[in-house]
Amino acid sequence: MVDDDPIVREIYRLALERRGYGVMVAADGIEALEMLTTAHPNFMFLDIRMPRMGGLEVLTRISGDPAMPHIPVVMLSNYGEPDLVAKTLSLGAKEYLIKVATDPLQLAAVVARWLGQPPSGPGEVEC
């Protein structure tokens, strides 16, 4: 979970952990990329606008670097401009969710769908 808002990170982390997912969090893109040098999550929720390095740059680096783990990335942002959504999808994001329209309890179903898991009881997976 990569998001600069600590309250949002905590809400989403708790919602995913209650469904059995292990969750790592990063406050910005630089922290996320640093984590990827040692951790190998199975999935990533990625915000767009963050300090130091935003989601577009992270997505570009992940998709353009063969040394990076191949992680399904779903964008999770309050910004839903069509051009921005199209750009992230063209860079390899699997999906684009708008935070205000997404119940935190829905996040586990999103993870399960992209990892090919049953919608309930997914087990321990790093996000």
Contacts in CASP RR format, 6 or more apart in sequence:
PFRMAT RR
TARGET T0000
AUTHOR 0000-0000-0000
METHOD contacts of the structure
MODEL  1
MVDDDPIVREIYRLALERRGYGVMVAADGIEALEMLTTAHPNFMFLDIRM
PRMGGLEVLTRISGDPAMPHIPVVMLSNYGEPDLVAKTLSLGAKEYLIKV
ATDPLQLAAVVARWLGQPPSGPGEVEC
1 9 0 8 1.000
1 12 0 8 1.000
1 13 0 8 1.000
1 16 0 8 1.000
1 23 0 8 1.000
1 24 0 8 1.000
1 25 0 8 1.000
1 26 0 8 1.000
1 44 0 8 1.000
1 45 0 8 1.000
1 127 0 8 1.000
2 25 0 8 1.000
2 26 0 8 1.000
2 27 0 8 1.000
2 28 0 8 1.000
2 29 0 8 1.000
2 31 0 8 1.000
2 32 0 8 1.000
2 44 0 8 1.000
2 45 0 8 1.000
2 46 0 8 1.000
2 47 0 8 1.000
2 50 0 8 1.000
2 55 0 8 1.000
2 58 0 8 1.000
3 9 0 8 1.000
3 12 0 8 1.000
3 25 0 8 1.000
3 27 0 8 1.000
3 45 0 8 1.000
3 47 0 8 1.000
3 50 0 8 1.000
3 76 0 8 1.000
4 27 0 8 1.000
4 28 0 8 1.000
4 47 0 8 1.000
4 49 0 8 1.000
4 50 0 8 1.000
4 51 0 8 1.000
5 47 0 8 1.000
6 27 0 8 1.000
8 99 0 8 1.000
9 25 0 8 1.000
9 27 0 8 1.000
11 104 0 8 1.000
12 23 0 8 1.000
12 45 0 8 1.000
12 76 0 8 1.000
12 104 0 8 1.000
12 107 0 8 1.000
13 23 0 8 1.000
13 25 0 8 1.000
14 104 0 8 1.000
15 104 0 8 1.000
15 105 0 8 1.000
15 107 0 8 1.000
15 108 0 8 1.000
16 22 0 8 1.000
16 23 0 8 1.000
16 107 0 8 1.000
16 108 0 8 1.000
16 111 0 8 1.000
16 127 0 8 1.000
17 23 0 8 1.000
19 108 0 8 1.000
19 121 0 8 1.000
19 122 0 8 1.000
20 108 0 8 1.000
20 121 0 8 1.000
20 122 0 8 1.000
20 123 0 8 1.000
20 124 0 8 1.000
20 125 0 8 1.000
21 108 0 8 1.000
21 111 0 8 1.000
21 122 0 8 1.000
21 123 0 8 1.000
21 124 0 8 1.000
21 125 0 8 1.000
21 126 0 8 1.000
21 127 0 8 1.000
22 124 0 8 1.000
22 125 0 8 1.000
22 126 0 8 1.000
22 127 0 8 1.000
23 126 0 8 1.000
23 127 0 8 1.000
24 35 0 8 1.000
24 39 0 8 1.000
24 41 0 8 1.000
24 126 0 8 1.000
24 127 0 8 1.000
26 32 0 8 1.000
26 35 0 8 1.000
27 50 0 8 1.000
28 50 0 8 1.000
28 51 0 8 1.000
28 52 0 8 1.000
28 53 0 8 1.000
28 54 0 8 1.000
29 50 0 8 1.000
29 52 0 8 1.000
29 53 0 8 1.000
29 54 0 8 1.000
29 55 0 8 1.000
29 57 0 8 1.000
29 58 0 8 1.000
30 52 0 8 1.000
30 53 0 8 1.000
31 52 0 8 1.000
32 44 0 8 1.000
32 46 0 8 1.000
32 58 0 8 1.000
33 53 0 8 1.000
33 58 0 8 1.000
33 61 0 8 1.000
36 62 0 8 1.000
36 68 0 8 1.000
36 69 0 8 1.000
39 126 0 8 1.000
40 69 0 8 1.000
40 126 0 8 1.000
41 69 0 8 1.000
41 71 0 8 1.000
41 126 0 8 1.000
41 127 0 8 1.000
42 71 0 8 1.000
42 72 0 8 1.000
42 115 0 8 1.000
42 125 0 8 1.000
42 126 0 8 1.000
42 127 0 8 1.000
43 71 0 8 1.000
43 72 0 8 1.000
43 73 0 8 1.000
43 74 0 8 1.000
43 111 0 8 1.000
43 114 0 8 1.000
43 115 0 8 1.000
43 125 0 8 1.000
43 126 0 8 1.000
43 127 0 8 1.000
44 71 0 8 1.000
44 72 0 8 1.000
44 73 0 8 1.000
44 74 0 8 1.000
44 127 0 8 1.000
45 73 0 8 1.000
45 74 0 8 1.000
45 75 0 8 1.000
45 76 0 8 1.000
45 107 0 8 1.000
45 127 0 8 1.000
46 55 0 8 1.000
46 58 0 8 1.000
46 59 0 8 1.000
46 73 0 8 1.000
46 74 0 8 1.000
46 75 0 8 1.000
46 76 0 8 1.000
46 93 0 8 1.000
47 54 0 8 1.000
47 55 0 8 1.000
47 75 0 8 1.000
47 76 0 8 1.000
47 77 0 8 1.000
48 54 0 8 1.000
48 55 0 8 1.000
48 56 0 8 1.000
48 75 0 8 1.000
48 77 0 8 1.000
48 79 0 8 1.000
48 84 0 8 1.000
48 88 0 8 1.000
49 55 0 8 1.000
49 77 0 8 1.000
49 79 0 8 1.000
55 75 0 8 1.000
56 87 0 8 1.000
56 88 0 8 1.000
56 91 0 8 1.000
59 73 0 8 1.000
59 75 0 8 1.000
59 88 0 8 1.000
59 91 0 8 1.000
59 92 0 8 1.000
59 93 0 8 1.000
60 91 0 8 1.000
61 68 0 8 1.000
62 68 0 8 1.000
62 71 0 8 1.000
62 73 0 8 1.000
63 91 0 8 1.000
63 92 0 8 1.000
72 94 0 8 1.000
72 114 0 8 1.000
72 115 0 8 1.000
73 92 0 8 1.000
73 93 0 8 1.000
73 94 0 8 1.000
74 93 0 8 1.000
74 94 0 8 1.000
74 95 0 8 1.000
74 96 0 8 1.000
74 97 0 8 1.000
74 110 0 8 1.000
74 114 0 8 1.000
75 85 0 8 1.000
75 88 0 8 1.000
75 93 0 8 1.000
75 95 0 8 1.000
75 96 0 8 1.000
75 97 0 8 1.000
76 97 0 8 1.000
76 99 0 8 1.000
76 102 0 8 1.000
76 107 0 8 1.000
77 84 0 8 1.000
77 96 0 8 1.000
77 97 0 8 1.000
77 98 0 8 1.000
77 99 0 8 1.000
78 98 0 8 1.000
78 99 0 8 1.000
78 100 0 8 1.000
80 96 0 8 1.000
80 98 0 8 1.000
85 96 0 8 1.000
88 96 0 8 1.000
89 96 0 8 1.000
94 114 0 8 1.000
95 110 0 8 1.000
95 114 0 8 1.000
97 110 0 8 1.000
108 119 0 8 1.000
108 122 0 8 1.000
109 119 0 8 1.000
111 117 0 8 1.000
111 122 0 8 1.000
111 125 0 8 1.000
111 127 0 8 1.000
112 118 0 8 1.000
112 119 0 8 1.000
112 122 0 8 1.000
113 119 0 8 1.000
115 122 0 8 1.000
115 125 0 8 1.000
117 123 0 8 1.000
117 125 0 8 1.000
END
